[in-house]
């Protein structure tokens, strides 16, 4: 579980830096689109940031089920776990 907490901390850090929001406003139940004020171009930035920080490719359709930060954390963690098993 400790590793997941480190991943979440890393995610929160780069999201607050990249999208200029307070870390305190990033909560697991928070709506990622509303808190980060994402538009379609911001999703591209988000994909690039994920790929640069975690070294895996993201497909646009991967975001269809992501509404909250918790969804986002779970997505990144599951992709990292799948990468480790590959």
Phi, psi and omega in degrees: 000328181303318180299320179297320179297322178294320179296315180298318178299317179297317178299310181300321180297308183289332176292317181293324178291308187294319186255008174052053174238155177291138177304326182297335181279352179266103180238153183307321183272356181293145178283117187299321182292318181287313183296317181273355182052054184280136166244184186299324178291326179296328178298324177296316177301318180298317178300314181298317180297317178298311182298321180290323184277329188239358173057045167220154182278142180245133175262142181307323182292344177299336183276353185299327181261008184260112179243321183249168176297325178298318175303317181295314177303312182299320178300308182297315181297317181293324177293319179294319179296319178296323180294319180295327182280341184290000000 
